[in-house]
Amino acid sequence: QVQLVESGGGLVQAGGSLRLSCAASGRIFSINAMGWYRQAPGKQRELVAAITSGGSTNYADSVKGRLTISRDNAKNTVYLQMNSLKPEDTAVYYCNADRVLGSDGMYREVWGQGTLVTVSS
């Protein structure tokens, strides 16, 4: 059983910074893409940033230049460095791991429980 655990959320003022971490645990043979999604109250969950095992990244237009995704494949951990935060960044941030190869030889998608980021004005 593979689990993702997020950490690093909290309350910051506009213009401040946070770094989110997401660690995958369990018997994992490989993970293709890992990413961060967010969901604000009354809104649909949206992709914030994603990164493949090869280092290719994809960002939402609203966060380009402010948020940076990275991963440590050896630790099965993905990070989201959040700078110049804006109130509209307020949301629950969810870690995602796509195409996780487990011990049964099957590929699965795994989600974390989420961590709350609140940006005050």
Secondary structure, DSSP 8 states (H G I E B T S, - for coil): --EEEEE--EEEETT--EEEEEEEESSEEEE--EEEEEE-TTS--EEEEEE-TT--EEE-GGGTTTEEEEEETTTTEEEEEE-S--GGG-EEEEEEEEEEEETTS-EEEEE---EEEEEE-
